[in-house]
Amino acid sequence: MKGFWHFPALAVVVSSLIKWMNHPIIAAVFLVWLFYLFYRRRICAMPFVLSLISLIFFSFFIPRIETIEINHKQPPQDKELTGTIITPIQVEPEKISFIFQVANTDSKVSMLYFPDNPVHVASDYPHIAYGSTCRISTLLDIPKPATNPGQFDYQGYANKQGISYQSIITSLDELDCLEGTGFLHHIYQIRASMLDYVNGNISDGTAAWILALLFGDKSFLAKDTIELFRQWGLSHLLAISGLHVGLMITITYFLLVRTNLFTKEYAQWGMLLFLPVYALMAGGEPSVWRASIMAIFFIILHKTKWKISVTDVLSITFIVLILFDKLIIYHVGFQLSFMVTFGLLLSRKCLSRTKSSIKQMLLISFIAQMMIIPLLFHYFHILQPLSILLNLFIVPYFTFFVIPTLLMLLFTSPISTISSIIDQLFIVVHEQVLLGIGKIDNYLHYPLVAGSMSFVAVILYYLFLFFFMGYLERGKQVKSFYCGVIIVMIILVDISRPFFSPIGTVTMLDIGQGDAFIIELPYRKGVILIDAGSKVTNTNQQPSASVYNQVIQPYLFAKGIHKIDAIFLSHEDLDHIGSVDYILEDIEVNNIFISDFFDSKEIVWNYSEVVTVKRNDTIVVGNTLFKVLAPFEDRKSANDNSLVLFTNIGGMNWLFTGDISKKEEKEIVKSYPNINVDVLKVAHHGSKTSTDKEVLTQLAPHYALISVGEDNSYGHPSDEVIRNLRESGAIVLRTDRDGAIQFKFIKDRGTFYRFLP
């Protein structure tokens, strides 16, 4: 089997893809390829048989997350629970969390506690710890699913960890616990004590980086910094990886040997004991376990003189981790870590032939980025092409300055004089580097925004990447160049799919109590937004970025939208325009249209392309015409001054009404007596002050769209409005129950789809 362990590992990957993507054809292609290799004597019987066994076994072993049926509309249930805390206590400034295994069941509960004041140390709550057996009476709720395309699916994320329920604890005193026991309990207690020590003895800014890079806890890093690193492909530096583990091994081994505490022989045995403990102390992330297990394998191989390839070690480690945790295959960090490591291993000959250290660093950065591009598009929908160059400078900086300096600071922290000097040095240097990355982001931020790559494109991408690296390794530069050109073409053609698609889409996003419509014309001839609302902060009643960050931006990026042709703003209420400023910061917008009576022009007036429109004006975007039906005059009311638009999309007449009242509705049908409406955007979220019964009789809509927040305090939509709509024969579609509503059309034919089942 030596040199062939990657075949069973590949069989595991195929098994997971079958469960993840529901494409049995993947297994068929793999089997044909495997039989071909066996027939041509490229592989012998042992790897052939083990690969078949792996394919069959892991096809049953790895669960299909989609088969976990959970009713997200089920109300919270009051339950008396007895069970065990099965994870370390995660302490963040704004919350404390842990996973609770209910006794005598397979149910896991995500427990959350939000304290009144920021929390910094776990020792404030000594009665809860890993392994503690507890009893609590609490409300169990179902994790909320995504209600919009592209939105983070918390329910799916929880399911991938085996979590069925969540509970928000009002007070940790509600937990009646017996202190945990056992080896892991003591390890996690030491970890908690170390985190408390770092927070209490090192400056806040530096402590946040020590906790992130040495203990795997990023909760104290600034969110802006985490987002900046994510955008520029530097997130791997914030996760403990082979680099960190390698440095820890080197330093620990050096100290054990150089201080004459151990001989080299005993120091190696000591490392075998130290690595699993460090993996636990560092938070137990997949990348840490991968690096630690591989290091353990290499130490054992060195001591036993058994020769095995690095690729075999990586493949065995991959299989072992999945056997240990069958859900780990769905972990993003696990996927990224193994993809990068596997790519670097396949390229090791090419890397070893590169004499220049700068060229070698550039090549490592290039290979790492190329290996994960399809995953980056799938999970984040964005790629920064210049990140390869930035990695060239930032990776050595973290390798040779940040991590060694933080380790030195941690070890010298008992000596305040020395540690304070190191601390100040780190702060001065690191702040300047972060400012430099920020400036690069300000002036060179030209990301490639795209949705997930198609399955065919992913297969072709990795196929030609394999040829590219093979030709590069053999010194065939011309053929390697041609393969590189083909790879670029595969990416560009795949992300250009919307420009060749005859399918158009109208989406009413579920943003809670507010409006946000996105219209995508066929062949990407135009992208139009009608309103883009937000929530309001509790402190100063300003628009919150949460709706944009969690709903609007993910949708736009998932659809590969990086330019908006027009934004129509109905009126100035924040539940209709609160996300516009955030959109303008991230995305190119050609025009913003408002009415003459838009009362707060300063909200958007600093944007040069604001156009005011009035009744009977027509605006053409792409090949679609929008006619302004209202306002007629200044009604001295933001709601009644709403911009009312009429258009035809997908063979249907649409009426977008903003928040107008019954009086304004009657004025519209009086002024346009022959108006015919197929799709009505119900005014003011279904308030009883709108949607007049007589107006409905004249409009006779086939579909009624209501954008409304779940369990909102306004009582929207009113029972009267729902009754009137149904009596008029309209099919009611509402975001609080159906999630996002999408109308997909080709030419003059289209169909409505609910995002939630």
Disulfide bonds with the S-S distance in Angstrom:
Cys134-Cys177 2.07
